[in-house]
Amino acid sequence: MEPDFVIEKTATELWPVEAPLLILLGHFWRPETDYALNDTRLPTDSNGYQFKASNAGRSGAVEPKEFQKKGFRITVGDSVVDGSITWVAEVASATSRDSIASVNTVVPTGLTVSAPTISGTVVSFNVSGGAVGQKYRISIEYTFASGEIVEHKIDVLIKDE
């Protein structure tokens, strides 16, 4: 799996990390993901609609063009086929968004990472330590109030002073 972010730092630098959480604050569509009947997802490019699964299935590799706001007219009740799922357009609601219940970090030996803090759409933490020339991968797991779990991978490359 490719990292979501890559950081380059020296071993003696205290490196603040600020990862935007905007995509995590909503239930956004994701490629090749299993969805249950009545799951609701937002398009990655907001168009004022959310899409409700009319059957259980797996999304396709590419977000449906009908989810995009440019060039396609969608109205409430329109159906969109995506992989093995048929989505039905609805007006986006506040319940499309979810709060973060917890954040868990998995830190490799050799690095020190402070406890993450969440402020608005940014999660922040400090990274220190590491050996020159080494690459470390930090995993951050966000658990939402709904029970959904989303994981980010951050690669930290330690460079010469």
Phi, psi and omega in degrees: 000132177288148178288156175278331180218152174231132180240137171246130181210162172273164182294334182267350179285140167269119190249111177284135179246129174235109182256122179295136182253009185308315182292338180276343185282348177235167175270083183274151177302143176226146180289149173045053182237140177280132178235147179267162173307135178072005171298144180242133180227149175264149173291153181291337175248099189309132179231012179089358181241157167238163184233128183253131181288123178272358175203160174284147178174194183239133178290160180282181182284337183232137179301135181302140181299334179292340177286337183281146185277342183269124171086353181232132178263124178241141173231160179306132179096347178295144178258143179228123178271132184217107185060235178258015181250145167249121179262146176242129183289135175226162173290132180298141181232169179298334181286354175288345181259153185223147178269153180275124180273323180202159176231129179236133177246142173246115187247129179290154176302136179108340177248154172239131179233128178289163177298133181290146173239148180245128177224108181062245183253022183229135170254134184235145173199162179253141178244132175219164177088195180103161180252138182306134178087354181268152174244132180239146177243124176258132175254132177240125182245122179257126175251126181269162179304330180285349183100347179295142179240132177234137182242139172245147175244132177235123175266133178244119180256125181266120183253168177294152179295000000 
